């Protein structure tokens, strides 16, 4: 797939080779993706709900690939002609595509939001923990407002460790604004259990939510950037990551501090998404719910095509 993504030969370019495009769309693409058009996505959603899934998570799959020259100019992306280019070529298309995705979702469904899909201004602001530009703020506000009106929940994705503090800042800001219903979140942050710092970060966010009176939305994952995040930030073994994930999940479901997620005072209202392809983690969390010990609103989720045996 990497060869096809970077192909210079027209025969290996799906956009120029219709036969190759047909093959890829009906094999690899169909396995993992909901569709390219509203009609295709709608059929996929209907098919999933017809076989018993109660909801879906949709994601607008837009990423910005920067050239070396653009990377060097990140500091100038908020000024002059470059700023204008970022707004019209990156932020507006990202916002438009995400808004259309929210329109496709039904009440109770989720839409995943990846901030760096908005391009250079988002990337620079996150990396430097700077305030968002006016255009980017307007874009995110419009997405959140539409989601709120439609009853669609938003999952703010985790990204590389170097960007995560900035993402956490923005996520907590929007939780304060929208997660005012006790025990029900509109905005969810994503917490990666493979990072050694995650229990401390999550404990701090729980404390802030309790003190400021809002519901903390938590999407719990193992982690997706092991190939790029600094190795020393990640648990030394898979068993360490597993123990962290399962310990956090248990504490959040039961709203009880434990050996992994530590604290003293009562927890705030929580909405939880157990996002895992690990059958054992799903089984453990499911048993807590079946036994009536869960005190938290919870959903279980997997990526389409990645762990269908767990989903079913």
N, C-alpha and C positions, 0 to 999 in steps of 0.2 A: 504493500500500500504506500510505503514511503517513496518507492520508485515512481509510482503513478502520480503521487502528489507533486513531485518535483520534475516530472518528465518534460523534456524539450522536444522529443519526437512526437509529432502529431498523432501517430498511431497509438501512443500510450497516453494521450490526453483525452479524458472522458468528455470534455467540452467540445472536442473536434472529431472524435470517433464515436458515432452514434451506436454502433454495435457494442463497443466496450461500455458505453454509458448504460445501455439497456441491461447488459449482464451485471454490472456493479449495482445498479439500482434495485434489481430484482433478487440479489443475493446478499451481499454485505450490507448495503444500505437498508434493505427491508428488514434485516435481522435486528438492527440497532436503532433505526430512526423512524419517527412517526410519519414523516412525509415532507414534501417540498411545498405543497400548496394547502390552503385551508381545507379543500375537499379531501385530500389525502389524509391530513391530520384528523379531520372529523371522522373518517371511516375507521382509522386506527383506534381513536377514543371509543367509538361505539363498539368495536370488536372487543376491546379490553373489558368494557363494562358489561357487555353481554355474557362474558364467561365468568363474571363474578367480582371483578375488581370494583371497589367502591369509589375510586377516583384515580386521577393521573397527575403526574408532574410533567409539565411542558417546559422546554428550554429553547430559547431563540439562539441557535448555534452560530453566533457571529464572533469571530476573533479578528483582531487587528495584528497583522504581521508587519513589523517595522524593519525597514532597511537599516544598514549600519549608519547611514547619514542621518536618518530620522532619530535613531537612538541618541546620537550626539547632540541633536537639537531639542531634546525633551525639555530642557530648561527654558526654551523660548516659545513653548507651545501655548502660552497664555498671552502672547503679545502679537499685535500687528497681523500681518498676512497669514502667518502660520496658525495663529489662533482662529482666524476666520476659516481657514482650511479645515482645521480640526472640528469645528462646529458643523460645517456643512457636509463634510465627507465622512465623518466618524460618529459624532454624537447624535445628530438628527437621524441618520439611518438606523443606528442602534435603538434609539428611542422608538422610532416608528415600527420597527420589527418586533420589539418587545411589547408595545401596546397592542399590536395585532395578535400576538400570542396570548395576552391576557384576555382579549376578546374571544379567542377560541376556547378558553377554559370555562368550565361551568362552576357555579357556586360550590365551594368546598374543595375544589381542585387546587393544585399548586402550580406556580410558575417560578422557575429558577432564574436568578438574575446574576449575571457575571459582569462586575463593574468594568473590568479591563476591556470588555467588548466595546465600550464607548470610546476607546482609543487613547491617544497620547495624553490628553489633558487628565483623564482619569488615572492613567498609569503614573504620571508624574506626581499628581496630588497625593495618591496613595503611598508612593515610595517615600515622599518627603513629609507625609502627614500634614499636608496643607489643606486649607479650606477649598471646597469645590468651586469651580468657576460658576458664574451665573447660569450659563447655558446648560452645564451638567446638572446643576441643582434643579433647574426647571424640568429637565428631562426625567430625573428620578422622581421628583414630586408628581409629575403627571402620571407616571406609571403607578406609583403608590395610590394616588387618588382614584384612578380607574379600578385598580384591584380592590380597593376598599368598597367602592360602589357596587362592584359585581360579586363581592364575597369570595374573591380568589386570594389565596394565601401566597406570599412571596418568600422564596428561599434565597437569601443572599449567599452566594457561593463563597467558600474559602478559596484562596489562591496561594501563590508562593509565600513562604515564610517572611520574605522581605517586605511584602505588601500587606500582610495580615493585620498588623497593628492599625494601619489606616482603615482597612475594611471594618475592623471591630469598632473603630470610632464612628464611622458612618452608620453601621448597623444599629448600634446602641441608640444613636440619635433618632433613627426612624422607629425603633421599638418604643421609645418614650412617647412619640407622637401618636402611634397607631395601636399599640397593644394595651389599650385601656380597659378592655373587657376582662374581668377576672377569669383566669384559666383558659383563655382563648386568644391565640396570637394571630395577627395578620402578617407580621414580619418575623422571620426566623434567621438567626445566625447559624453558620456552619462551624462545627468544632471537630477538629481532626485528632483522633485519639492516638495516632502514632507520634504526635509531638509530646515531648516530656512536659512541656509547659501547660498543656491543655487543662489538666485538673485545676491548677492555680488560676488560670485565666477564667475558666467557667465559674469557679467559686467566687471570684471577684465580681463577675457579671451578675451572679445570683444575689450577691449582697447589694449591689447597686439597684437591681430591680426591686428588691424588698424595701430598701430605704426610700426609693422614689415612687413606689406604688404602681408598677406596671408588670405585665406578664412577660416572662422571658421565653422567647421562641427558640428552641434548640433543635437543629438538625445534626445528629451525631453520625459521623463517618469515621472510617479508619484513617484515610488520607490518600491523596492523589498525586503528590509531588515528590515522591521518594527519589525520583531520578534527578531532581534539581535542588531540593532543599538541602542545606548543610547536614551532613550525616550525624554530627554530634547533637543536633536538636531532636533526633528521632530515637525512640526506644531501641535499645541494643539488640533485642530479639523480637521475633513475631509474638512469642508468648507474652512478652511485656506489653506489646500493643493490645493483644487480646484481653489481658487482665485489666488494662486501663479502660478499654471499650466497655467490657461487661460490668466493671465496677461503677462507671459513670452511669450506664443505662439503668442499673438496679437502683442507684441512689435517686436518680431523677424520677423514675417510675413510682417509687415508694415515698418520694420526698423525705428521704432520710439520709443524713450524712453517713459516710462510711470510711473505709481505709483509703480509698482512691480519691473520692471527692470529699474533701474535709471542710468543716465549718462548725459553727456553734449555734447561732440563732436559727429560728425557723426559716424554711425556704419560702420564696415567693410563689405565686401562681406560675405554672409552667405548662407550655405546650411542646410536645416532643415528637420528632420524627426519627424513628429507628431506621437509618439508611444503611443496610448491610447486605452483602452477598454471602456472609458467613452463616451457615445453617445453625451452628451451635449458638451463636449470639442471638439469632432470631428465636430459636427454641427457648433459650433462657428468658428472654424478655416476654415471649408469648405466655410462658407458664405463670409469670407474675400476674399478667392480665387475666388469664383463665382462673387463677386461684383467688381473684378478687382483691389482690393486694396493691393494685395500681391506683395511685391517687392523682394521676396526671392524664390530660388529654394526649392520646398517642396515635400515630399512624406508622405503618411499616412500609418501606419502599425499597425497590431495587431498580437498577438500570435495565431498560428493555434489552433482552437478549443476553444479558450477562449471567443471570442466575434464575432462570425461569422455574427451575425445580424448587427453589426457595419461595418464590412468589406464589406458586400454586399450592 
